[in-house]
Amino acid sequence: MKSAVEKKSFAAGFEKSPSEPVGRQIRELRRSRGLTLTELANAIGRSVGHLSELERGVSPITLDTLDKIARRLDVSISWFFSAPSPEDSPEADFVVRRGNRREINLSQSGVREELLSPHLTGGLEMVLTTFAPGAGTGEEGRERKGEEGGIVMSGQLELRIDGQTILLEAGDSFQLPGKGRHWCHNPGTVDAIIAWSFSNANY
């Protein structure tokens, strides 16, 4: 298992454009780890054919599947945020301008992730998630690795946790415990936009 410093150093060795598909990043990271398609597919409980389609951008990638892949490749989901344009201004350590956000390209599954935090080295990460109508985290949901919470900025969010299904409207906020699994789904006809906060940089 790599240390946090080693992980950051390893990740820094990859130059990613803001539009680079996640599938391509997965393939390059898998190969750098010396893993075959078969080995990674077995580790995440998917078929080789399905994993190949994910890497080639043929099939959509859900957040849950990306989380499993990230864990096996020894990085966090946030590693897949594509690097923004270089920013040399003094405010760059504290401020992220709207046009300079890092993104995770999950457009095929109807999900868009934007990093609101100026860096990934602190104990707090903020992410803006946009779920297209009908989109969500997938059937398996998402396993938490630390406390997290958020606020629905617009649209509706269906949140399922501990046997409860809760419908949240714009302006509603929530906080989730550090362990467990939850599901998110947009039941509405317009985009659902949620601002998340993750403790201990565990996204």
ABEGO torsion letter per residue (X at the ends): XBBAAAAAAAAAABBBBAABBAAAAAAAAAAAAGBBAAAAAAAAGBBAAAAAAAAAGABBBBAAAAAAAAAAAGBBAAAABBBBBBBABAAAAABBBAAABBBBBAAAAGBBBBBABABAABABBBBBBBBBBGBBAEAAEBBBAEBBBBBBABEBBBBBBGGBBBBBBBGBBBBBBABEBBBBBBABABBBBBBBBBBGGAX
